[in-house]
Amino acid sequence: MPHGDRLPNDPETRIREATEAVAPRLIEIRRDIHTHPELAFQETRTAGIVAAELTRLGLTPRTGVGRTGVVAEIKGGRPGPTLAIRADMDALPIHEETALPFASEIAGQMHACGHDIHTSTLLGVAAVLKDLAPQLAGTVRLIFQPAEEVLEGAAAMIADGAADGIDMAIGFHNHPDMPVGSFGYVRGACLAASDRFDLIIQGKSGHAAHPYAAIDPIVAAAAFVQEAQTVVSREIKPIHPAVVTIGQFVGGTTYNIIPERVHLKGTVRTLHHESRDIAEAALRRLAEGIGVSMRVKTEMKYVRKVPPLVNDDRVLDPVIAAVRRQMGDVISEGEASMGAEDFAEFAAVAPSFQLRIGSGQPGRDDRLHNAFYQPDERCIGLGVQALSRAALDLLA
């Protein structure tokens, strides 16, 4: 139907006008949260703001879910499935360098990943969908999650019942590498499993001039670092992306002493469950082999954090269609990333999809987790429109 023939209360117009009405308040909330960032499981002030805003909208929030999370529901006018929409709330231990008038007032803490953007966006979705509730066939569950940056908040909320009874879920993340006004998606695995390991290599200390009288853990550790790279190149299928990175190598105190031990810390990223199993088994085997071949003792602690985030076409396709109906031809397919996201825990419970929302300012080359990161705040309202239309169409 041509734009001029649309009814005043058609979904596109209603959602756009409702978003425009609430947008100034959402930016105000975002800047307040940005000024007062809180780290993982410390989001008490942020959760209080969220709960107060949800209450003002006439909802009944449940606080303390997963320690500092907040959950609220919008009941539709007819029975139907339950759709969860999740936003994360925590900040990062980064000192802000933006010099913005609403920059962080807490030294060493910053919303450098845009979770303040996400929180205010989901509050906007709550405001829009509250008015559209009679048109919904089902329930929208709003999930404000703590501790995404440490990949523990989703599991904590799920343990407290946040995902009980959900039939599908939508996550979203701002992308400063995409211009504001654009949206993106990835079919299948879009973010990697994130695992980590600590390897202690115990040798025998001695004088650097007499290495034969010692057992050098640094040489053994160096051998492990090099051999670890063969896990990806020689044990995992070339068409299955994987990364093994040693992020910390600690050992020794001075020039001429062979130390007693070395401590390595590393991360493993994989997009396929098979690769995840292969990588862990291979690294454990290499550590044991280094112990035998180089006379050291090895102790590995391997922790699986979150699985790959796999987008389900049953949610992805309707959301793409909804975004196009609401916003036009602004959404395109992107590439998977080896970053990790604990929304994957919700995706393991129910069919899910994570929407990418462009937040790049014109003329800037921004990146997440950066002390100078400045997303374009227009992405808040645009995200509200896209997510609200997605919920409306999914529960139509």
Order of alpha helices (4+ residues) and beta strands (2+ residues): alpha-alpha-beta-beta-beta-alpha-beta-alpha-beta-beta-beta-beta-beta-alpha-beta-beta-beta-alpha-beta-beta-alpha-beta-alpha-beta-alpha
